[in-house]
Amino acid sequence: MLLRSILFNVLFYLNLLAHMLLALPTMVLPRWIFMVLVRSWAGVSLWLLKVTCGIKVEWRGLEKLPQGAFIVASKHQSTWETFALIMHIAEPTFILKRELTWIPLFGWCLWKGGMIPIDRGARAKALPAMVARAKEKLAQGRQIIIFPEGTRTAPGAEPRYKSGAAYLYEECGTICVPVALNSGLFWPRRALRRRPGTVIVEFLDPIPPGLRRAECLARMQAAIEPATARLVEEGRRELAAAGYHVPLPATSSP
């Protein structure tokens, strides 16, 4: 498993580099041409993950995705969802930390993709700028992808939702689609090893526009957390059947 994980990591970054180099000429071309390469990168990455590490993906609830512009509020356990969600979101626009845009070549691609960088050190001061950029993207019919906890959390860890996603929802006045997943079981954060199995992503019932911020945040967490716990349990059973044991994090709830 370790050798397969190392092989995947090498191929993953070679694939990323190759697609970034191919994307350079598209910097002066229409964005849709660039996005063809972005989807190619995500698709090849998922294929490499399957053939090298035995990690597949199951998508649930795709029929719940609305047409046009909306917000996607996704659970964040792994690097996996930062590229895999691209496969089923028509015009993805990620809310991401500003420091990523400083990386040579990669940052240029983020700029071309029209992503929304935020200064996490500025805290509440960064929210109005984020909303202004998000409104522009939504007006173009795009979908805003945000991770409500702001960082990766291990499967089973105590959730720590921040107000940014609900603030964005209230200020933009649009639909929000919560997303549950169990990617952290198979692609753990801060770990090299990749465990074989099936990552499950589930798009949940959309939250209609018009709710107050606190109510939206409560509904978001009430939808995502039980669904994620269910998917994590499915994943644990699959891993246990294959002989893998995944301990709960020390910070998890009883």
Backbone as a ProteinNet text record, in pm:
[ID]
protein_1_A
[PRIMARY]
MLLRSILFNVLFYLNLLAHMLLALPTMVLPRWIFMVLVRSWAGVSLWLLKVTCGIKVEWRGLEKLPQGAFIVASKHQSTWETFALIMHIAEPTFILKRELTWIPLFGWCLWKGGMIPIDRGARAKALPAMVARAKEKLAQGRQIIIFPEGTRTAPGAEPRYKSGAAYLYEECGTICVPVALNSGLFWPRRALRRRPGTVIVEFLDPIPPGLRRAECLARMQAAIEPATARLVEEGRRELAAAGYHVPLPATSSP
[TERTIARY]
83.1	0	86.6	198.2	285.2	346.7	393.4	454	352	230.3	124.3	92.5	93.5	64.8	173.2	298.7	409.5	399	370	354.5	242.5	131.3	20.6	62.4	127.2	166.9	256.4	350.9	438.3	356.4	268	186.9	87.4	34.8	-61.9	1.5	122.1	186.4	241.9	282.9	322.8	202.5	88	-35.3	-73.2	-60.2	-90	3.6	133.2	230.7	203.8	176.5	151.3	30	-76.9	-197.7	-177.4	-96.8	-70	9.6	106.5	184.5	96.9	8.3	-84.4	-180.1	-207.5	-302.9	-243.9	-112.4	-50.4	-104.3	-115.5	-168.8	-313.7	-388.4	-529.7	-548.7	-440.6	-452.4	-507.6	-488.2	-537.9	-656.9	-712	-825.5	-949.2	-1068.8	-1189.5	-1177	-1243	-1230	-1276.9	-1375.9	-1428.7	-1321.9	-1229.6	-1120.2	-1029.6	-999.7	-920.9	-991.8	-1125.1	-1199.2	-1202	-1189.4	-1177.4	-1053.6	-943.9	-820.6	-833.9	-905.3	-925.5	-1001.2	-1106.5	-1182.1	-1098.7	-1015.1	-925.1	-829.7	-775.3	-685.5	-757.6	-877.9	-952.6	-987.2	-1030.1	-1066.6	-947.9	-833.3	-712.9	-666.5	-678	-638.8	-723.6	-854.2	-941.7	-908.2	-876.3	-839.1	-708.2	-609.4	-482.6	-504.5	-592.5	-621.9	-682.9	-766.8	-830.8	-732.7	-650.3	-562.3	-439.8	-393.8	-275.1	-308.9	-416.9	-448.1	-579.8	-654.2	-780.3	-890.5	-883.3	-985.5	-1084.3	-1209.2	-1315.8	-1401	-1501.5	-1590.8	-1734.5	-1823.3	-1967.9	-2034.1	-2107.9	-2177.3	-2325.2	-2377.9	-2519.3	-2584.9	-2713.8	-2790.8	-2761.7	-2705.3	-2675.2	-2801.5	-2913.7	-3040.2	-3085.2	-3023.1	-3061.5	-2988.4	-2891.6	-2818.8	-2909.2	-2930.2	-3015	-2944.7	-3020.1	-2962.9	-2914.6	-2815.7	-2772.1	-2684.6	-2693.9	-2605	-2655.7	-2562.4	-2595.1	-2465.2	-2478.3	-2364.3	-2356.4	-2236	-2211.1	-2135.2	-2192.4	-2127.6	-2087.4	-1959.4	-1913.8	-1834.1	-1854.3	-1765.6	-1624.7	-1523.3	-1384.8	-1298.2	-1263.9	-1182.1	-1046.3	-1031.2	-915.8	-887.2	-769.6	-740.1	-831.3	-884.5	-960.9	-1073.1	-1153.7	-1270.6	-1233.5	-1106.9	-1067.6	-1052.6	-1045.1	-1045.3	-1160.1	-1202.6	-1303.7	-1439.7	-1476.7	-1607.4	-1622.2	-1510.6	-1512.9	-1587.1	-1586.2	-1644.1	-1794.9	-1863	-2009.2	-2064.1	-1977	-2020.4	-1988.9	-2091.4	-2075.6	-1974.7	-1984.7	-1897.2	-1840.3	-1748	-1702.3	-1616.5	-1644.4	-1566.6	-1537.6	-1413.7	-1378.9	-1345.4	-1392.1	-1342.8	-1217.1	-1104.1	-978.5	-888.1	-788.7	-698.6	-608	-584.2	-510.9	-371.5	-308.3	-170.4	-154.4	-258.9	-249.9	-226.4	-273.2	-256.8	-114.3	-32.3	106.5	198.4	146.3	229.1	247.7	371.2	393.2	321.5	268.6	197.1	61.3	60.9	-65.9	-153.5	-92.8	-168.1	-224.6	-150.2	-200.9	-326.1	-323.4	-440.3	-560.7	-536.4	-646.6	-705.2	-618	-664.7	-747.7	-699.3	-771.5	-905.4	-909.1	-1033	-1133.7	-1091.9	-1184.8	-1218	-1123.4	-1147.9	-1148.8	-1198	-1213.1	-1117.4	-1003.4	-909.6	-952.5	-929.8	-960.5	-840.4	-826.8	-721.9	-777.6	-742.8	-799.3	-751.9	-637.4	-589.2	-672.6	-742.7	-826.5	-958.4	-994.1	-1117	-1241.1	-1316.3	-1444.5	-1427.1	-1312	-1289.5	-1286	-1255.3	-1245.5	-1383	-1485.1	-1616.1	-1683.3	-1686.5	-1751.5	-1688.7	-1555.1	-1487.8	-1523.2	-1530.5	-1567.5	-1708.3	-1801.1	-1939.9	-1949.2	-1877.1	-1881.5	-1834	-1723.4	-1672.6	-1770.8	-1829.2	-1922.9	-2047.1	-2096.8	-2213.4	-2183.4	-2063.3	-2024.2	-2027.8	-1973.5	-1968	-2108.2	-2190.1	-2326.9	-2406.2	-2383.6	-2451.8	-2412.1	-2295.4	-2249.6	-2299.8	-2381.9	-2436.4	-2344.6	-2244.1	-2147.7	-2188.2	-2118.4	-2146.1	-2027.7	-2057.7	-1955.5	-1938.7	-1816.7	-1788.3	-1713	-1768.9	-1707	-1708.2	-1603.3	-1594.8	-1628.7	-1745.9	-1794.1	-1703.7	-1622.9	-1533.8	-1400.8	-1378.3	-1260	-1131.7	-1127.6	-1008.1	-1049	-954.6	-985.1	-1003.7	-1103.8	-1126.8	-1129	-1069.3	-1063.1	-1201.6	-1228	-1357	-1383.5	-1500.1	-1535.5	-1497.7	-1420.7	-1378.7	-1495.2	-1487.5	-1590.2	-1598.2	-1716.9	-1728	-1710.2	-1648.1	-1629	-1666.4	-1795	-1844.7	-1821.2	-1774.9	-1755.9	-1874.3	-1882	-1999.1	-1991.8	-1875	-1855.3	-1954.1	-1979.8	-2069.5	-2211.8	-2259.1	-2393.7	-2403.8	-2297.8	-2293.4	-2304	-2228.7	-2232	-2372.2	-2434.6	-2570.8	-2669.2	-2664.5	-2760.5	-2741.3	-2616.4	-2588.8	-2617	-2595	-2614.4	-2758.9	-2834.1	-2974.1	-2997.7	-2920.3	-2933.1	-2942.6	-2966.7	-2977.4	-2841.3	-2842.8	-2720.9	-2740.5	-2646.3	-2652.4	-2548.2	-2590	-2493.8	-2439.1	-2315.2	-2251.2	-2184.4	-2215.4	-2151.5	-2058	-1952.6	-1858.7	-1777	-1698.3	-1613	-1470.7	-1425.2	-1295.9	-1178.1	-1190.1	-1078.8	-1042.7	-1131.7	-1099.2	-996.1	-1001.8	-920.1	-801.8	-817.3	-708.9	-698.1	-632.4	-627.5	-548.9	-590.2	-515.7	-380.7	-279.6	-145.6	-88.4	-122.6	-70.5	-38.7	61.8	102.7	19.9	-18.4	-85	-226.7	-262.2	-397.6	-457.3	-574.8	-637.7	-735.8	-734.4	-828.5	-971.6	-1065	-1205.9	-1285.8	-1404.7	-1496.1	-1526.8	-1479.1	-1518.8	-1664	-1747.9	-1888	-1911.8	-1969.6	-2009.5	-2160.9	-2226.4	-2372.5	-2416.2	-2481.8	-2542.4	-2677.3	-2697.1	-2815.8	-2921.6	-3036.7	-3147.2	-3103.8	-3127.1	-3088.4	-3159.4	-3088.2	-3146.5	-3198.4	-3328.2	-3382.7	-3333.3	-3332.6	-3290.7	-3392.5	-3348.2	-3440.3	-3430.2	-3346.8	-3333.2	-3232.4	-3242.6	-3143.3	-3014.3	-2909	-2777.2	-2769.9	-2818.2	-2809.3	-2890	-3007.6	-3091.7	-3026.4	-2966.9	-2897.5	-2782.7	-2702.7	-2589.2	-2635.1	-2744	-2797.1	-2845.6	-2917.5	-2967.1	-2853.4	-2752.7	-2636.7	-2568.2	-2540.7	-2472.3	-2561.5	-2691.3	-2784.7	-2799.7	-2776.4	-2783.2	-2651.8	-2540.4	-2410.5	-2359.2	-2369.4	-2303.8	-2363.8	-2497.3	-2549.8	-2523.6	-2535.2	-2509.3	-2363.1	-2273.2	-2130.9	-2102.2	-2162.3	-2142.2	-2188.2	-2299.4	-2350.3	-2253.5	-2200.7	-2107.2	-1974.6	-1931.2	-1807.7	-1824.8	-1941.2	-1966.3	-1966.9	-2026	-2021.3	-1876.8	-1797.9	-1658.2	-1579.2	-1604.6	-1535	-1566.4	-1692.4	-1728.8	-1656.1	-1646.3	-1574.9	-1427.2	-1366.7	-1226.1	-1204.6	-1295.5	-1283.4	-1292.5	-1381.1	-1394.8	-1268.4	-1193.2	-1068.1	-947.9	-973.4	-865.9	-797.6	-858.3	-799.5	-875.3	-800.4	-862.2	-833.5	-937.5	-922.6	-970.5	-878.8	-920.6	-990.7	-1080.5	-1144.2	-1044	-1054.6	-963.1	-991.8	-888.7	-902.1	-1005.1	-1031.4	-1125.4	-1268	-1296.1	-1429.8	-1529.6	-1654.4	-1761.1	-1788.1	-1839.7	-1873.2	-1985.3
-121	0	126	123.3	240.2	268	162.8	181.4	233.5	180.8	228.9	375.7	411.8	550.2	644.8	602.8	684	698.5	587.6	592.5	688.1	680.6	771.7	916.5	947.9	1086	1139.5	1058.3	1100.6	1127.2	1033.1	1048.4	1163.5	1182.9	1291.4	1426.9	1449.1	1579	1593.1	1483.4	1490.1	1525	1465.5	1496	1642.6	1692.8	1833.8	1924.8	1894	1975.8	1974.2	1855.2	1844.4	1926.9	1920.4	1996	2146.7	2186.3	2329.2	2383.2	2306.1	2349.3	2356.3	2257.1	2260.4	2379.1	2421.5	2531.2	2668.5	2679.8	2810.9	2885.8	2820.3	2894.1	2939.5	2871.7	2907.1	3032	3085.1	3204.7	3323.7	3321.5	3432.2	3388.1	3270.7	3216.8	3217.7	3192.7	3188.1	3086.3	3117.2	3033.3	2890.7	2869.2	2734.1	2639.5	2691.6	2607.3	2564.1	2659	2626.8	2521.9	2533.8	2440.4	2299.1	2285	2150.7	2081.3	2154.7	2098.8	2071.5	2158.6	2137.7	2007	1983.1	1858.2	1737.2	1754.4	1647.1	1613.3	1716.3	1692.9	1618.9	1662.6	1597.8	1453.7	1431.6	1297.2	1202.9	1249.3	1165.6	1137	1235.5	1215.5	1106.1	1108.1	1003.7	867.6	864	737.5	684.1	770.6	728.7	675	740.4	696.3	556.8	529.3	398.3	289.1	314.8	208.5	186.7	288.9	270.8	232.7	291.9	271.5	197.2	168.6	96.3	179.3	312	399.3	440.1	399.4	432.3	544.3	586	691.2	657.6	683.7	668.2	803	849.7	977.9	953	1017	1003.1	1141.8	1143.1	1266.7	1366.9	1321.6	1414.6	1482.9	1413.5	1469.5	1590.2	1611.2	1723.4	1852.5	1843.8	1964	2052.4	2178.1	2267.8	2308.8	2369.7	2431	2571.9	2618.4	2756.2	2778.1	2898.7	2941.2	2894.3	2851.3	2815	2800.7	2781	2760.2	2613.4	2559.4	2422.5	2431.4	2377.1	2375.9	2232.7	2202.9	2064	2034.7	1917	1864.7	1856.3	1878.6	1883.2	1793.9	1675.2	1580.4	1556.1	1595.8	1551.8	1647.1	1631.5	1701.8	1653	1533.2	1467.6	1555.7	1615.2	1690.4	1823.6	1868.5	1994.3	1982.3	1859.2	1841.9	1754.4	1657.9	1562.6	1627.5	1726.3	1790	1859.1	1890.7	1955	1869.5	1739.1	1648.6	1665	1713.2	1722.7	1862.1	1960.8	2099.2	2169.9	2222.1	2271.3	2384.3	2485	2603.2	2629.3	2545.1	2552.8	2675.8	2738.8	2851.8	2827.8	2794.3	2761.6	2887.9	2889.5	2985.7	2923	2989.2	2928.7	3032.1	2982.8	3074.2	3145.5	3272.7	3359.7	3307.9	3241.2	3197	3102.8	3030.7	2938.8	3013	3135.3	3211.3	3262.1	3248.4	3293.4	3185.6	3063.6	2954.5	2974.8	2980.6	2999.8	2893.7	2930.3	2846.3	2802.3	2739.9	2697.7	2818.6	2923	3045.1	3110.5	3102.7	3157.8	3084.1	2951	2870.4	2904.7	2929.3	2970.5	3102.9	3193.7	3322.3	3303.3	3221.1	3197.5	3129.9	3041.2	2972.2	3060.4	3180.5	3272.6	3234.2	3169.9	3132.1	3256.3	3240.3	3353.1	3335	3404.8	3393.6	3483.7	3436.9	3518.7	3519.5	3628.1	3642.7	3593.6	3469.5	3412	3485.4	3554.4	3630.5	3753.9	3801.4	3921.2	3890.8	3761.5	3716.8	3788.6	3856.3	3914.8	4021.7	4088.6	4192.6	4136.8	4006.7	3945.6	3908.9	3902.3	3854.2	3944	4077.3	4160.3	4145.6	4137.2	4119.8	3984.6	3880.9	3748	3750.4	3815.2	3821.5	3897.3	4006.8	4085.9	4003	3929.4	3845.2	3732	3673.9	3563.4	3608.2	3727.5	3779.1	3794.9	3837.9	3850	3714.4	3613.7	3479.8	3419.3	3437.2	3384.5	3450.7	3579.7	3650.6	3595.6	3531.8	3469	3325.3	3279.9	3144.9	3038.6	3080.7	2984.5	2934.2	2829.2	2769.3	2794.3	2839.9	2872.1	2753.2	2700.3	2587.1	2638.3	2613.7	2658	2543.8	2537.1	2436.7	2506.5	2479.9	2557.7	2553.8	2446.3	2438.9	2510.2	2548.8	2626.6	2548.7	2426.2	2343	2197.3	2108.9	1966	1914.6	1829.5	1765	1614.8	1542	1396.3	1335.2	1220.6	1153.3	1124.2	1164.1	1141.3	1252.8	1350.8	1461.5	1554.4	1624.1	1720.5	1829.8	1856.8	1961.2	2100.1	2187.2	2327	2418	2440.3	2520.9	2668.9	2739	2883	2952.9	3083.2	3156.6	3195.8	3178.7	3228.6	3176	3045.1	2986	3038.9	3048.2	3098.8	3247.9	3321.6	3464.3	3481.5	3400.3	3404.8	3373.7	3270.3	3231.3	3345.2	3406.2	3512.1	3634.7	3673.8	3794.3	3776.5	3655.5	3630.8	3592.4	3545.1	3513.3	3405.1	3297.3	3190.8	3054.6	2951.8	2814.5	2766.9	2685.1	2621.6	2470.2	2398.1	2251.5	2195.6	2133.4	2070.7	1940.8	1908.2	1787.5	1711.3	1582.3	1492.9	1399.2	1352.9	1260.1	1187.4	1090.1	1013.7	998	1094.8	1085.7	1068.6	1123.1	1117.3	977.3	881.5	743.5	685.2	727.5	665.9	753.1	884.1	978.8	1064.5	1013.6	1086.7	1216.6	1315.8	1441.8	1419.5	1487.8	1484.5	1343.3	1260.3	1123.2	1085.4	999.8	957.4	841.5	751.8	628.5	654.3	583.6	585.5	445.8	438.2	308.9	275.6	153.3	117.6	110.2	150.6	147.9	243.2	279.3	362.7	492.4	602.3	733.5	758.4	794.8	824.3	973.5	1035.5	1175.9	1181.2	1252.4	1262.1	1408.4	1450.1	1582.7	1575.4	1660.6	1655	1753.4	1751.4	1839.4	1985.8	2061.4	2202.2	2282.7	2379.5	2474.4	2593	2620.9	2729.1	2865.3	2965	3099.2	3162.3	3264.7	3341.9	3319.1	3224.9	3201.7	3299	3320.5	3400.7	3320.4	3390.5	3326.9	3212.9	3237.2	3135.9	3011.7	3032.9	2919.4	2839.6	2909.5	2840.7	2757.5	2814.9	2742.4	2618.8	2632.9	2519.1	2409.2	2448.5	2349.1	2283.5	2361.3	2309.1	2199.5	2231.4	2134.5	2014.5	2039.4	1929.7	1835.9	1885	1800	1726.5	1799.7	1742.8	1641.9	1671.8	1587.9	1447.1	1431.2	1294.1	1215.3	1281.8	1213.1	1171.9	1260.4	1225.9	1110	1110.7	1000.8	868.4	872.5	750.7	701.8	794.8	756.7	707.3	769.7	724.9	583.7	555	419.7	318.2	354.4	266.1	239.8	345.4	331	247.2	264.8	185.8	37.2	6.3	-134.7	-193	-114.2	-161	-184.7	-92.2	-106.8	-224.8	-241.6	-352.9	-486.8	-495.3	-619.1	-650.9	-545.3	-564	-577.6	-573.6	-593.5	-466.7	-349.8	-223.5	-171.5	-120	-60.2	88.9	171.3	316.4	365.7	404.7	451.2	586	609.5	739.1	840.7	966.3	1069	1094.5	1142.4	1165.2	1272.6	1360.4	1471.5	1438	1314.8	1280.5	1275.4	1294.5	1289	1145	1115.2	978.4	924.6
0	0	0	74.4	79.3	-57.7	-124.8	-256.9	-357.5	-350.6	-440.2	-411.1	-284.3	-246.6	-298.3	-286.1	-337.1	-487.9	-555.4	-701.2	-740.2	-669.4	-702.1	-682.5	-571.2	-544.9	-656.5	-701.5	-810.3	-936.2	-971.5	-1092.5	-1080.2	-960.7	-938.6	-969	-916.6	-938.1	-1078.8	-1140.7	-1281.9	-1369.4	-1336.5	-1410.2	-1393.3	-1271	-1244.6	-1323.7	-1319.5	-1391.2	-1541.3	-1596.1	-1739.7	-1780.2	-1701.6	-1736.1	-1718.3	-1619.7	-1603.5	-1721.4	-1768.5	-1884.6	-2009.4	-2024.8	-2138.1	-2129.4	-2005.5	-1985.5	-2015.1	-2020.7	-2040.3	-2162.7	-2280.1	-2395.4	-2377.8	-2288	-2271	-2185.4	-2127.9	-2044.3	-2122.6	-2253.8	-2337.1	-2422.5	-2391.3	-2465.3	-2375.5	-2430.9	-2347.2	-2233.8	-2121.4	-2002.5	-2025.9	-2112	-2129.4	-2184.5	-2261.4	-2313.2	-2197.7	-2109.5	-1990.4	-1905.5	-1890.5	-1806.1	-1862.9	-1993.4	-2052.2	-1996.3	-1986.2	-1930.4	-1781	-1710.9	-1567	-1542.3	-1621.1	-1604.2	-1645.5	-1746.9	-1786.1	-1671.5	-1606.5	-1492.7	-1379.6	-1346.5	-1238.6	-1275.1	-1399.8	-1442.5	-1443.4	-1494.1	-1495.5	-1352.6	-1264.3	-1123.7	-1058.6	-1083.4	-1028.7	-1087.8	-1215.9	-1280.5	-1222.2	-1201.9	-1141.5	-1000.5	-926.7	-790.4	-790.3	-889.1	-898.7	-937.3	-1039.3	-1090.2	-1001.6	-931.1	-847	-703.4	-648.9	-507.2	-483.6	-588.9	-572.8	-510.2	-526.3	-468.6	-577.1	-559.4	-654.6	-595.4	-669.5	-619.9	-656.4	-564.4	-587.6	-562	-661.4	-651.5	-622.9	-520.8	-486.4	-487.1	-522	-514.4	-624.1	-736	-845.1	-898.2	-885.9	-935	-851	-734.1	-647.8	-683.7	-773.8	-812.8	-897.9	-861	-940.2	-1069.7	-1156.8	-1275.9	-1240.6	-1311.4	-1294.7	-1172.5	-1116.6	-1008.8	-872.3	-787	-649.2	-570.7	-440.8	-351.4	-314.5	-312.4	-267.1	-135.1	-28.6	102.8	133.6	119.9	126.6	252.9	306.3	410.3	351.6	435.9	387.1	475.3	423.1	498.2	434.3	307.5	230.9	116.3	54.9	-69.9	-181.8	-168.5	-274.9	-327.9	-240.7	-287.4	-353	-334	-395.7	-547.3	-597.3	-743.1	-791.6	-711.1	-758	-779.8	-697.1	-712.4	-847.6	-910.6	-1042	-1144.5	-1124.5	-1223.8	-1239	-1134.5	-1141.4	-1111.2	-1101.9	-1086.5	-1217.7	-1283.1	-1420.9	-1432.5	-1346.2	-1352.4	-1213	-1167.2	-1028	-998.8	-884.7	-836.3	-688.1	-655.4	-517.8	-437.8	-312.8	-214.9	-154.9	-166.3	-120.9	-55.4	16.6	86.5	-13.5	13.7	-77.4	-110.1	-13.1	-31.7	-151	-186.7	-300.2	-431.4	-440.1	-564.5	-581.5	-478.1	-486.1	-544.5	-562.2	-614.9	-765.2	-812.9	-957.1	-1039.6	-1149	-1244.1	-1189.1	-1071.3	-1011.2	-980.5	-926.1	-895.8	-1019.9	-1130.8	-1256.9	-1301.1	-1281.4	-1319.8	-1232.5	-1104.4	-1016.8	-1063.4	-1105.7	-1156.8	-1283.1	-1375.2	-1500.1	-1473.3	-1375	-1341.2	-1270	-1231.6	-1166.1	-1023.7	-952.5	-814.1	-724	-602	-510.6	-392.3	-393.8	-281.2	-165.8	-44.1	73.6	167.7	238.7	338.5	471.2	506.8	628.9	753.9	745	858.6	886.8	784.2	801.7	870.2	877.9	943.5	889.5	976.3	933.9	826.4	822.9	723	580.8	569	436.2	380.2	464.4	420.4	316	333.1	230.5	92.4	86.7	-42.5	-103	-18.9	-66.8	-125.3	-57	-103.5	-235.1	-246.3	-370.2	-489	-470.6	-578.8	-609.2	-504.8	-523.6	-600.1	-570.2	-641.7	-790.7	-823	-963.4	-1032.3	-966	-1025.7	-1037.5	-935.8	-940.9	-1053.5	-1074.5	-1183.6	-1319.7	-1326.8	-1450.1	-1464	-1366.1	-1370.9	-1315.2	-1237.3	-1184.4	-1046.2	-1001	-871.2	-778.2	-657.5	-558.5	-464.8	-455.9	-367.4	-245.8	-128.5	-3.6	96.6	179.2	285	416.8	473.9	589.2	712	726	841.6	816.1	691	659.2	644.7	692	682.9	687.6	662.4	662.7	805.4	823.2	952.6	932.3	1024.7	1014.1	1029.8	964.6	982.4	1130	1175.8	1315	1409.3	1360.6	1447.9	1476.5	1587.9	1625.5	1518.3	1464.3	1361.5	1420.6	1341.8	1384	1267	1251	1140.5	1168.6	1066.8	1076	1009.1	1026.5	979.3	831.4	767.9	632.3	530.2	532.1	432.4	448.9	573.5	598.3	566.7	594.5	560.2	408.7	336.1	190	138.4	195.5	156.7	179	297.8	331.3	242.5	221	144.9	-4.6	-55.4	-199.4	-232.4	-132.8	-154.3	-256.6	-248.3	-346.5	-278.8	-357.9	-308	-257.9	-154	-103.4	-102.2	-163.7	-167	-69.9	40.3	132.1	71.7	104.5	52.1	165.8	174.5	271.3	196.5	263	199	304.6	259.4	351.6	298.2	219.9	152.8	247.9	369.4	463.6	509.3	491.4	526	429.9	305.5	200.9	159.7	173.5	148.7	274.1	378.2	505.6	493	566.7	569.7	637.7	592	651.7	657.5	560.5	556.5	413.4	396.9	263.5	212.2	301.5	259.5	209.1	104.9	50.1	68.5	128.7	154	42.5	-9.4	-115.8	-64.4	-149.1	-111.3	-197.3	-150.4	-228.5	-155.9	-213.2	-162.1	-204.5	-109.5	-139.4	-119.8	-221.6	-214.5	-228.4	-138.8	-144.3	-143.1	-251.9	-258.4	-187.6	-89.4	-3.7	-51.3	15.3	-24.6	-19.4	-125.9	-127	-18.5	36.3	130.5	49.5	55.4	-27.5	19.5	-68.5	-28.2	66.2	137.9	220.9	369.5	414.5	557.8	617.9	748.3	817.7	835.1	859.7	864.3	966.4	1087.9	1193.1	1157.1	1097.2	1059.2	947.5	851.5	742.8	797.1	886.9	943.1	1019	1093.9	1169.8	1075.3	969	873.2	796.2	764.4	693.2	775.1	901.2	986.1	1016.5	1035.3	1064	945.7	824.4	705.7	683	689.8	652.7	754.3	883.3	982.8	994.8	1006.5	1012.9	884.5	769.6	642.7	633.3	675.7	674	768.8	887.8	982.9	922.5	849.6	783.9	676.8	597.6	491.4	548.7	656.5	721.5	775.9	831.7	882.7	768.2	654.6	537.2	496.3	494.5	455.9	554.1	683.5	785.2	769.8	740.3	720.3	599.9	493.1	374.1	404.9	478.5	513.9	608.5	704.1	798.1	725.8	627.2	550.2	472.1	436.9	363.4	457	588.4	683.8	732.4	708.4	751.6	872.9	969.9	1087.9	1087.4	1098.6	1100.4	1236.3	1325.1	1458.8	1451.7	1544.2	1556.3	1608.9	1566.8	1620.2	1766.5	1836.4	1980.8	2009.5	1912.4	1935.6	1898.4	1857.4	1811.3	1925.9	1890.3	1989.2	2026.6	2146.2	2184.6	2099
[MASK]
++++++++++++++++++++++++++++++++++++++++++++++++++++++++++++++++++++++++++++++++++++++++++++++++++++++++++++++++++++++++++++++++++++++++++++++++++++++++++++++++++++++++++++++++++++++++++++++++++++++++++++++++++++++++++++++++++++++++++++++++++++++++++++++

